Amino acid sequence: MNDLKEIAVEVQEFLQSQQESITNLLKELVSIETPSYQKEKLHEILTLLKEKFEGMGYFVLHVPGKESGGYLYVRPTTRNKSLPLQLVVGHCDTVWPEHTIDKMPISCINNKAKGPGIYDMKAGLTQIVFALLALQVLSLPIEVTPIILINSDEEIGSRESTDAIKRLARIASRAYVLEPPLGLDGKLKTARKGLGRFTLNIEGKAAHAGLDPDKGINAIVELSHQVQQLYAMNDFDKGITVNVGMIEGGISPNVVAPISRAIVDVRVLTEADGKYITQKIQQLKPKLPYVKLHIEGRIGRPPMEKNTRNQELWKMAEQIGNDMGIQLQQATAGGGSDANTTSVFTATLDGLGTPGDGAHAPHEYILSNKLIERTTLLTLLLLAKPLKVTL
């Protein structure tokens, strides 16, 4: 048995001895309902996590937010400054409104632990706490110093925390993101689509629909032309999707519509495709005469590309999985996360949370028997040697 296999066994045995404490913390985190705009509830969960990290001797800074609950920055109180840094990212907000727990109570039946936000991603937060505890209690030799950021606005685009994530990713040699993995077999996310939002505002000319219809310019008709052009931009083979998800227009049935609007969701696999599709959307022109078309928007979250350094980090994780006796798989996710941001600056591996299903869905759950396994994996990843590969 090599050293890593021995350490894996040691870590797993320790975590198994902490099973009750792990379960209790997870239940406590889920019981605090944390919608992205409920600052009081977000402060409550961040305070709980702050106490947990401080109890292990970490320095913790709570940076308040304007609309969200802000974020926690966590680092060792003292560290060897010659060692590189590794960034661990998680979020404590959920998509669920307050009192959802009354309809989705915490339970664990047939290895399915349920509750709002348990899969996305309070199991991941639990893993972070106990991975750090395992490193501390077992006095394991660490060659890359962990720093942690836990934000409270990921589900609404990380608008207030992205700058901090960028700053930390720039100085980190790698980043681990504790979003849930893909599928019940727990595939790690080594690529994510970039995400953009665009809005088309169209101005036509009002007229009486019965008396003077020919004197009007129908903005809804113009919008119908634009929707067709947007739909034609889809390239499923390349992973480019353009979805007109919301439309509105007009002011009354008996008035030629003077205004209309469409909100468009765009997803791409590469930065180049993001630039390409952004240019195509911005170059749209009106089909009807005398219509004004105003387009705004951008690719807000860049794609997490399957580049050299991300793949090198994946290979390291795959080998660690082999040493643990599990066969890990990698996959590409259609949605975005904070991994999209960290991947621009450093090697990134996402989907390190606990396998389950039902993100943003009423049946949300994790496979409870996988929680210790994935916490062990995170612990071993934190112990791994520094990467040498770059882009």
N, C-alpha and C positions, 0 to 999 in steps of 0.2 A: 504494500500500500504506500503510495507516495505522500508527500507532505500535505498537498492540497486535499487529497481524499481524507486524510486524518483530520485536518482542520474542518472539513465539511461535516464529518461525523460529530466532532466536538461541538460545532455550532448548532447542529440540528438537535443534539441531545440537550444542550442548554435551553434552546427555544422550546423544546417539548416540556422542560421543567417549568417554563413560564406560561404554559398553555392557558391557565386560568387568568393570569394577568393580561395576556394578549387579548383574550376574549372579552374581558371586562373593559379594557380600553376601547376596543372596537365598538362595543355596545354604547359606551359613553359618548363616543364621537358621533355615532349615528343618531343617538337620542337628542343631540343638540342640532336642531334643524337650522340649516344655513343657506337660505336663498341669497343670491348674489347682492341684492340691494338692502338686506336686513342687517344694518351695521351693528346693532346691539347683539344679535345672535352670532355674527361673525367675530365680534370682539370676545364673546364668551368662549368660542372654540379656540381662538388664537391664544387666549389667556391660559386655557387648559394645556395647550401644547407648549406654551412658553414655560409653564411650571414643570412639565415633564422634562424638557431639555435642560433647564436650569438645575433640576434635581440630579442630572448626570454630569453637572459641572461645566456646561456649555454657556458661552456668552450668547445672549438672545436680545435682539433689538426688534421691537414692534414699531414699524413705520406706518402711521395711520393713513387712511385714504380719504379722499373727498366724498366719493360716492360709495365706495366699497369699505370693507373693514381694514384695508391696508394689507401689509404682508409682514411675515417674520423673516428676519435674517439671523441665521444660527451658525456659530463657528466655535471651535475649541477655544477655551479661555487662554491657553498658551499653545504654541505650536512651533515646530522646527521650520523656520522660514526658508530653509534650503529645499524643502520638499515641495513638489507641485501641488496644485489644488484640483479637487474634483467637485463638481456641482451636483447637488441632488435637489430636484424640483418636484413640488406637489402643490395641490390646491385644496382648500377646505370648503369652497362654496359648491352648491348643488343647483340643479335646475328646478328643484321641487319647492313649491310655495309652503309657507308655514302651515302646520296642522295636517300635512300629508301623512305624517306618521300615524294619524288616527285611522287612515284607510290602508296604510301599508305598515302595519306594526312590525317591530323587530321580532324575528323568529328564526329558529334553526330546526328544520325538519328534513330528514333524508339527505343530510350533508349539504343542504342549501340554506345558507344564512342570508336572510332577507332584511330589507329596510331601505328607506330613501337615502341614496347617496353611498350605500355600502360598497358598491362596485366601482362607482365613479365619484370620489375615489378615496373613501375613508379607510378602506382596507389598506390602500397604499400608504396613507399617513401612519397607520399602525405599524406597517412594515419598517418605515423610516425610524420610528422611535426604538423598536426592538432590535433592529440591525445595529444601531449605534450602541445600544445597551450591551449587545453581545460582544462587540469590539472592546468595550470598556471592561466588562466583567471578566472576559477571558484573556485580557491583556494581549490581544493579537497584534502582531507587528504590521503597522500600516505605513505604506510608502507614498501615499497620495492623500493629503489632508482633505477631509470632507467639509464642505460648507453647504448649508441648506437654505433654500428659499421656499417658503410656503405662502402662496398668495390667496386672496379671497375674491378674485375677479376673473378667473380663467374662463368660466362659463359665459361671460359677457365680453370676451375678447382680450382679457388681460390689459385693458387700456391704461390702468394706473400702475401696473407692476412690470410692464414690458421693458421699460428703460433700466430698471434694476436687474432684470434677468439678462439683458444685453451686457451690462457692465460686468456682471459676474462671469458670464459665459466667455467674455473676451480674455479673462485671466485664468480660466480653468482649462486643464488639459483634457477633460472629458466631462460629459453631463449624463446623468441618469434621471429619467422622468418616470414618475410612478403612476402614470395613467394605467387603466386596466388593459390587459393584453387582448388580442383578438381571438374570439372563439373559446369554446370549452377546453380546447387543448392548449390554450394559453400562448399563442404565437406572439413573439416580441415584435415590436414595430420598428422597422429599420428604414422606413420611408413614409412620408405623409404628403398628401396633396396640399399645395398652397391654396389659400382661400381669399377671394375678392368679393366686394360688394360694389355694384354700380347702380346708379339711379338715372333714368331717362325722364326728363321733364319736357313736355310738349305744350306749346302755346298755339292755339288756332284762333278762330274768330267766332264769337257768338252771333246767333241770328235766330229768329223765330222759326221753329221747325215746320210750322204750317203756312205762315204768310210769306217768309223770305228765306227758304232753305238754301237757295242758290247764292245768297249773300254771305253765308257762313263758311267757315273752314273747320271741318270736324277733326278735333285732336284725337278722338278715339280711333277714327279710321286711319289716321297717320300712325298711331301706336300699333295698329294691327300690322302695318307694313314693317315696322321696326321689329316687332316680335318675330316675324318670319325670318328676318335677316339674322337676328340673334340666335334663333334655333339652328340656322344653317351653319353657325360657327362651331357646333358640337363636333368633336373628333374623338369618338370613344376609343379608337385604336391607340391614340396618343395619350389618352387619359384626360383630355380637355372636355370639361362639361360646362355648359352655359344654360342656366335654368332661370326662366322668367317666373319668379315665384309669387309676385304680387303685382296686380295692376289696379288702377283706379282712374276715373275720369268723369267728366261731365258735371253739370250742376242741376239739371232737371230733364225729364223725358221730353219736354216740349221745347228744348233749346238745343241748337246745334252745339255740340260739346266744344267749349273754348279751351279746355285744359285736359290733360291726361298725364299719367305717370306710371312707370314700371320700375320695379326693384329686381335686380338680377344677381343671382349667385353664380360665381365663377370658380372653378377648381382646376388646378394644373399640377402636373408632376415635376416640372422643371422651371427654373427661373426664366429660361429663354422662352418657354411657352407662355409664361405669365406676361412677359413684355410683348410678345406677339399678339396675344388675345386682347391685352389692354389697348394696344394701338388700333386693332380692328374695331373695337367698340367705340373708341374715341373718334374714329374716322367715319362713323355713320352719318349719313346726310338725310334730310327730309325728302320724302317722295312727293308730297303735295306742295304746290306753290304757296308762298307767303307764310309757311309754317316756321315757327322758331323751335329748334331742338337744342336743349341744354343737357349735357352729360357730365356727371360727376362720379367719382369713386376711384378705387385702386385695388391692387392686391395687398390686403392688409397683413396677412400672414404668409410669409414666403414658404415655398415647399421645403420639406425636409427630404433632401435628395439622397439616393442610395450611392453616396460618393465613397471614395477610398477610405477615408478615416472612419466613417460610420460603419463600413463593412469590416474594418479591422477590429472595431469595438465589438461588433456582432460575433466575429470569429472567436474572440476571447470569451464572450459569454457562452457560446456554443461549447467550447472546450470545458469551461467550468461546469456546464450542465452535464457533460459526459462524465466528469469526475464525480458528480453527485449521483450519477445513475439515471439521469433523465435526458430525453432527446428533445432539445429545444428546436423550434422552427421560427423562421422570420416571415414577415408579411408587410404589405403596404396598406396603410389606412387612408380612407377617403376624407376623413375629417381632420381638422387641425388641432394642435395643442401647443403648449409652450415649448415643446421639442422643435417645432418649426423655427422658433426664434433661436434657441441655443445652437441648432445645427448650422446656422450661418457662420458661427464663430468657433465651434469646437466639435469634436467627435461626440455623437449623441446616440443614446439607446433609449427607446421609449417602450411603453407597454409592460413595465416591470411590476405592475400591480398583481393582484390575485385573480386567477381565472374565474369566470362566471358568465353572466349574461344579463341583458336588460338595461343597459345604460340608457337613461332618460325614458325608461318604460316602466309600467306598473309592476312588472314581474321581476324587477331588479334583484339580483342575488349574486353571491360569490359561492364557490365551492369551498366550504370551510376546511376541508382536509388538505387544501392546497396553500393555506395561509402561511404555515410554518415553512413549507418547501420554498415558497417564493421569498420569504424573509431570509432564509438561508442563502438563496441565490444572491439577493441584494448584498448581504454581508460579505460574501466571497468576492463579489464584483468590487466592493469598496476596498478589499484587501489586495486586489490585483496590482501588478506592477504598472508603472507609467507606460502609456503608449508612445511610440516613436514616430508613427506615421503621420503625415500631414496631407493636405489636399493635393 
